[in-house]
């Protein structure tokens, strides 16, 4: 029996009826051409989500004017030349039973002249951050031209066969910049009191409505709050939302944040699930539920989505990164298979972290994301083989899962008693509980697919001889690196992995050597247990191996928890009661230390590889950290590629 009653109830947005209340919100992919045209890759990516059962896909922020482009291969809608390609995208999604809208966007000051090829523009000459470009203030004539650009873009969307348009008035982009007192210091009719600051957004909505006619659905996305002192409040956006409904908007999509508070636009795992639902509920109340409201913000679980709808906090739920991680989430939920859903873990490694580098997006959990056009997955293998997987960490589990899905007989050996490897450790630091979802998915799928799992049994050459596999996938992971520091062999010196795994007792005063992600997370782990923690890092900054949104929140927490951080400090030696460091040309001793925790990376575990000798002509692959210590995203993706080829 399907327990997601409300989630799969039809809903109406203007004249558009949706088969369910699950929305794929707009997410920039960087899959378009340099000119912003649709590609086969973009179509295959959207086809997978439509096939998976989503009710409405809102295509990514699509720039209405070349000067409003925010990313190098972002989708465009600024010229009629792009209509044929856009029509093929709409047709692709329709062929799989979903409705499709497209988001109309102009970056304003939140881009760079390197991307646009022209000076960036905004309501006022105020950069979004001190180290960013100062935009040129738009003239009234230019404002009117941009209003027309939004209208023409909406016309193109309708001509291309889209079912609706969404006006992007959120996240600090141009329309939001006019509405916000942070970015709008104009003294003319477009600035000053809220009534004036609403003028440009409402003119855009009016022009869009004029161009698409009275019966074409128009959605408006807003940031209910900006999370910056002096920024928009939910009270102001509630008033604005009423005006939007009066202007003929058919639905309001409630998000939050601007670039200055980016962690609240794409919340990392440290931010609670459903973090913006309260704002959707507030806007819904402000407008008297006159039009449907879409909630968004770390909604990854159909049970949470159902609860939001049942409680009347929103009328639809947008599940963005959740649909990157598992395009089939809606179908699995409808079929009563929530345990088979590969849940987003809000790591941001594959999506927004890559986009901030102007790269194409993918997903840590789902290596197929963005590569749907390259693989006929999970097409059965041409010949059924016996595959031996050595190691039950993320790479080994993913290799076993993919090989089994393709019809191979898979046997997995794990030296330890528990599966998961680095995934188990990754759940230990504070605010990392979501990592458990990936471990649960992989172990559950391996069991369901009939993989033979041998726990507590390390493999060697004898194992290979006994199993006689056609292919061996080595995924034995890595071991902690212990550098040649004088004194490192002393009993009070311990690896960070052992600390996180509660394998060793730790005293009150702790010094962590290494300020990468593992070192910083271990420091927070210890601080939460009441320890007095110092982190020593030889580079100028800490946590440089983690994405900017996750890093910002992590550093805030370390500061709040009074973790001391010494950068530019190289450890010279470890003594019984302290650590000798060189910093800024001076040697000093940090004394009164109970334990020294080493967090300086890892080295490949090649014990199994060394035991083999000749492989007898069988196919042989190394994946994950045993090939080269990297991140979990690299392990998962490498394992997927290898297992897809066997």
N, C-alpha and C positions, 0 to 999 in steps of 0.2 A: 504494500500500500504506500502510495506517495504521500509523504508527510509535508511536502512543500506546496500546500494548497494555494496560498495567495501568490506565491512566486510564479506559478504557471497559469495564473488567471489572465485572460486577455485584458488589454487596457487601451484606451484611446488617447492619442495626442492630436487634437484638432480633428482633421478628417482621416488621420492615419491610425489604423488598428494594428496593434502588435499582438502576437500570439502568446507572449509572456512578458514579464516585467523585468527581465534581465537586459541590461544595456552594456554594450562595449563602448566605453568612453573614448574620446579622441586621444591618441598617443602618437607623437611624432616618431616615425620609424627611420628616416633617412634612407628609404628604399626607392625614392623617385629618381629621375634623371637630374642632371645639373640644371636643367631648365624647368624642373618641377613637374615633369610628365609622369604618367602612370607607367609602371613596369610590370613584367610578368611576375616578378618577385612580390610586388605589392598586391597583385591580384591573388596569388596563391596563399599569401598570408591571411588575407581577408576571407577567402573561400574556406579556409580551415575553420575559422571562427563561426562563419555562417553555417557550415555543415555541422558544427558542434551544438547548434540549437539555440543560439542567442536570439532574442527577439528583435533588437535594434542595434545596428553598428553605426556609430558616429565616427566617420573617417577623420583622421588626424587634422590638427590645425593646418589650414591650407591658405597660403598667403594670397591676398587679394590685389597686391601691388608689389612689384619687384623690390621696392624700398622697405617692405615689411617682412621680408624673409628672415627667419631666425636661425636656420640651419642649412648646410650646404646642399643637401639632397632632399629637402622638404617638398612636399606636394604643393603645387601651385594651381590657382584658378583665376589668374590675372589677364588671360587672353582667350579669345574664342578658339584659338588653335589647340587648346588643351581639352576642349569638349569631347572629341572622339575618344580619347584615351579614358577620360572620366566616365564616359558612357559604358565602355567595356568593364570598368570596375563595378559600376552599378548593376550591370547585367550579370556579372559573376556572382555577386552577393544574392541577387534575386533568384538565381538558378538554384540556390540552396535554401530558399525559404525564409530568408531574413529580410527585414526592412533596412534601408540604408539612408543615413543623413550625412552631411559633410559640414565640418566646422570652418567658418569664415574668420580670418585672423589677420592681424597686422601686429608685428612685434613692437613697434614704437621704439622706445629707448632700450628695450631688453634684447638687443642684438649688437652687431658691430659692423662697421663700414667694410671690413674684410669680407663679410658674408653678403652684404647688400650691394657692394660695389658703388655705394653713394653715401653721403653723410646721413647719419641716422637722425630721426625726427621724433618729436614728442610735444605734448602741450606746452611744456616749459623747459628751459635749458638746464635741467637737473639730472645728473647721472643716477642710475639706480644704485650704484655703490661708488665709494670714493675713488677706487682704482679703475673705473669704467669710463668709456667715452662720454663726453658731454654732448647731448643731442642738440640739434638746432630746433628752435621754437617754430611750430607751424604757423603760417599766416592763415587768416580767415578763408582766403581763396583756396589754400591747400586743404584746409579742413573740409570745405565743401566738395573738393575733388575726391577726397578719401571717402566721404559719405557716398558719393556716386560709385566709387570703386567697390564698396561693399554691396551696393545694389546690383551692379553689373555681375558681380561674382555669384550672387543669389540667382540671378537670371540664368547664368551658365549652369548652375547646379540643377535647376529645374529642367533645362533643355537636355541635360545629360542623363536624365531619368532618375535622379535622386528623389527620395520620398519626402525629404525635409531638409532644412538647413539649421545649423546652430551658429548663433553669433557668439564669438569668443570675447566675453567681457570680463574674464577672470584673470588671475595669476599675474597681474601686473603688466599685461600687454597694453597696446595703445588705448583701447576703449576703457579699460580699467584705469589707465593713467589719467584720463580726463575726469573720471569719477572720484578719484582719490585726492584728498588734500595734501598728501605726501608728494605727489608728482605734478599737481596742477596748481600753479601760482599765478595763473593768468588774471588780468584785471578787466577783461572784456566780457562779453556775454557768455563765454565758455568757462569762466573761472569764478572763484569766490564762493558764494553760498551753494548749498547742495542743489538747489533748483537750477543754477547755472551749470554746475558740474555734471548734471544729468543730461544736459542739452545734447552733447555729441552722441552719447549712447542712444538716446531716444530718436535722434535724427537718423542714425544708422538703421535702427529698427523700422522706422517709418519708410525709409527708402527701400529696404529689403521687402517690406510688405507691398509697397507700390509695384515692385518689379516682379514679384511672384504671384500676386493676386490674393484675394481674400480667403481662399480655401486651401492654400498650401501651408503645411505646418512650419512654424518658426519656433525654435527653441533658443533660449538665452542662457548662457553659462556665466555665473558670477562668483566672485570670491566674497563670501558673507563677512569674513573678517580678514585683516591683513597681518595680524600678529606683529605689528611694528608700532611703537608709540606714536600717536598722532595719526594713525591710519584709520581706515574705514572700520566702523563697528557694525554689529548685526542690527542695531537699531536703525542706522542710516540705510543699510542695504535692504532692510525690511520696507522702509518707505519707498526706496527705489523699485523694489520688486512689485509693489502695488502699481506704480506708474507703468512698469513693463506690461503687466496684465491689462491695464487700461489701454495700452498702445496696441494690443492684439497679439502679444506673445502667447503661444499655445502650451508651453511648458518651461519650467525653470530648473536648471541643472546647478545644484548648489555645491560649490567647492570652497576652497579657502587658500589664503597665502598669496605672496608675491615673491619675486626673486630674492628679495632681502630676507625672506623667511621660507626659503625653498624647501626646507625639511618638512614643512607643513603642506606643500603642494604634492609631493611624492613621499609620503611618510615612511621612514625606515622602520625596521622591526622594533625599535625602542619606543615608538609611538603606539599607543593602544589601538587595537582594531576598532573600526567604526568611529574614528576620531572626529569626523565632521558631521555625523548623523544629527547631532544636537542642533547644528546650524540649519540643516535641511528642515528639521521640525519647526524651528523658529520662523523660517521664511514661509513655510506652509501655513503656519498660524497667521503670519502677518498678512498674507494674501487671502485668507479665508478659504483656503483650499479651492480657489476658483479655477485653477489649472493644475495639472499634475506636476509634482515636484520629484526630481531625480536626486537621490542621495549618492554620495561617493566618498571614498577615503578609507582605505584598508578594509574593504569588505571582501573577504576571501573565502568565506564559508557560506554555503547555501542556507544553513541553519540560522546564521546571523541575518542573512538577507531576508529570510522568511519572517524572522522576529521583527525586523524594522518595519516591514509592511503590515504585519498583524497589529503592531502597536500604533499604527497610523502616523509614523514619523515621516514617511515618504510614500510616494505612489509607485516609484520604480527604483531599482538599485543598479548602480554602475559598478562593474567589477572589471577593472582595467588590467592590472598586472596579474590578477587571478586568471584571466583569459589568455595571457601570454604563457603562463605556466601550464595551463590545461585548456585548450580550445574546446574540449568536449565536456567541460564542467556542467553546462546546462543539461545536456543529454544524460550524463551520468546521474545527476540529481533527479531528473524526471524518471529515470529507470530505477530509482531507489538504491543507487550504488555510490553513496557519498564517500565510502572508504576507498574507492578507486580513483577519487579526484586527487590529482597532483597539485597540492596547494602552494600558492605563492608564499614565500618566506620573507618578503619585503627586504631582501638583501640589497637590491638595487644594482648589483654588480653587472648584470647583463643588459639592463634597460637604461635607466637614467644616468648611471655612472658613465656608460659608453656615450650616451647622447651629449653629455656635458663636454666630452672630448670631440664632438662633432663626428662620431662614428655611428654606424648602423646599430640598431638595437637587436638584442636576442634575450635569452632568459637562462639564468643559471640552472634552473630545475629542468627546463625543456630545451634540449639542444636542437630540436627541430624548428624552434621558433625563428622565423626569418629565413629558413632554408627549406620551406615546404616544396618549393619548385625544384629542388635538387634531388629529393628522395621520393621514391614510391614506397612509403613506409606505412605499415609494416608488411610489405610484400614478402611472401615466403621465400626462403633461400632456395636456390636452384637445386641444391642437394642437401639432405639432412646430415649433419655432422655431429660428432661428439666434441664438445668444447669444454676444456678444463680452465676454470678461472681460479687463480691463486690470489686470495686476498678478498676480504669482505668489507672493505671500506667503500666510499662513494663510487670510486672508479670500478671496482670489482662488482659491486651490486648493479650498477648501470649496465656494465658489459653483460652480465648474466641475464638481466631483464630483457635487453634488446635481442640478444642471441636466442633466448627462449621464445620471445614473441615471433621471431622469424622461423621457428620450427626446429631449432637445433636441440639436441640433448645436452643439457648443461649440468656440469658438476662443479660446485664451488667449495674450495677449501679455505677455512679461516683458522689461523693459528690460535686465536683467542676464543674465549667462550661466548663472546657477544659479537654480533655484526654491527657495522656502522663506522668503525675506524675513526677518522678525524671528525666525522659528523657527530659522534657521541661527545667528543670533547668540545665541539663547537656549540653545544647546547648549554655548557656549564657556566660561562660568564653571564653576568646580569643582562637582562633584556634580549637574550638569544634563544628563548624558548621556541620560537618559530622554526628553528633548525630541526627540531624534533619531527616536524611534519614531513620533511624530506626523507629523514631516516625511516619514519613509519611507512611512507609510500613505497620506498625501494624494498624494504624487507617484506612488506605485505605482498607486493607484486611478484617478487621472486618466489615466495611460497605458493601463491595462486597459480603461477605458471609451471609449477612442478619441478623447479630447479632442485637438484639434490645438494643439500648443504651439509658439509662436514665441519662442525665446530670443534675447536680445541685440537685440531690436527694440522700441524704445519706440513706443507707439501715439500717433497724433495724429488730427486731423480727416480727413486723407487716408486713414488706416486705416479709419475708420468709413465713409467714402465707398466704399472698395474692397470692404469686407466686406458692407456693407448689412445689418447685423444687425436683428433685430426687437427686441432688447433689449441694452442695454449695462450691464455691472456694473463699476463703477469701484472698484478695490481697490489703489490706487497707494501706500497706506501713508503713512508720515510721514518727516520728516527731523529730525535732532537740533536741538533748540532751542538757540540761542546768544544768551543774554541780553545786553543792552547794558551790559556791565561794562567800564570803562576798561581797555584793554590786552588784551582778549579776542582781538584780531586778531593778536597776536604768534605767531611760529612755534612756540614751545614749548607753545602751548595747543591741545589736541586733543579732539575729541568721544570720549566713552566707546565709542560704537559702533565707531569706527576702531581703538581700542585692542583691543577684544575680537576684532575681525576681523583683527588683526595687520597692519593697513595702515600703521601708523606705529611707528617705534622710540621707546622710552620709557627715560628715564634712571633712575638709582638712586633718587633721592628724588622722590616723586610726591605731589601734593596733588589730591584728588578733590573737586570742587565739586558738592555734591548728595548727600544721604544716603538717597535712596529705594532701591528694590530694585536698580535698574541701577547706581547709585553704589556700593552696598555689595558687589554681586557683582563689579563691576570692581575694587574694592579687594582683594577676596579673590583674584581672578585675578592681580593684580599681586603680592600678597604671596606667592603660591605660586611666583612666579618670582624670589623673593628681593628684591623691591623694598621700600623703606622708605616706607610709605603713611600718609597722613593724610587723613581724610574731614572736610569742613567742611559742616555742615548748619544752616540758619537756624532750623529748628523745634526744639522741645525733645527730640524723639526721632528715631531713624533707622529706616529700613525699616518705616515705618508703613503702607505700601501693599502689604504681604504678609501672608498668614495667620499666626496665632499660632504654629502648630507649626513651620512653615518658618522663621519669624522667630527663634524661640528657638534653633534649631540654628545658624542663620546668625550670630547675635550671639555665640554661644559660640565659634564658629570664628574670627571676627574678633578676639575677645579673645585667644584662644590663639595666633593668628598675629601678635599685637602690632600690629594696625592701630589707630592713634590716631583717636579720634572726638571732634570738637569740635561740640557742639550749641549752639543759640542764637547762632550766629556767622554774620553776614552779610558776604559778600565786597564790599569797597568798590572794589577795584581790583587789577589784576594787573601786576606789574613783572617785569623781566628775571630777577631772582633771588629772587622771592618773591611772596607774596599778602598784601594788606592786608585785615584783617577787623575788623568791629566786634562786640564781645562784651561783654555786661553793661555797656553804656554806655562802654566803653573801646575805643579803636582801637589795634590792635597789628599788627605785621608778622610773618608766618611766613616766615622766610628760608631760604636754601640749598635752593631747590626747582629740580629739573631740568625737570620737566614739570607742567603743570596740565591735569587731565582734567575736562571739562565733562559732567555727568550731571544735567541739570535738566529732563528731559522732552523732548517732541517737538512738532512742529507739522505739520499736515496737508500732504501733498504734492499740490497742486492743479494742477500744471503741465498735465496732460492735460485736466482739466476746463476750464481757462482756454482751451485751444486749440480747444475745440469750437464755441463760439458756439451756434447753433440746433441742436437734436437731431432736427429733421425729424419730430417726432411719435412717434418710437420710445420705448419704455419705457427709463427711465434710472434707475439706482440707484447710490448710493455706499455702500460697506460698509467696516468696519474702521477703521483709523487715519486714512484720508483723510477720513472723515466726522467723526471725533473721536478723537484718540489716547487709547487705553484699554489694557485688558489683552487677552491672546490669547483668553481665554474670550469676551469681548465680540465680537471679530472673527469667531470661528468661529460663534457663535450668530446674529449678525446676518446673516452670509452664508447660513447654513442657512435662516433665515426668508425672506430675499429670494428665494433660488433655488427655494424650495418654492412660491412664488407665481407664478413666471413661466410 
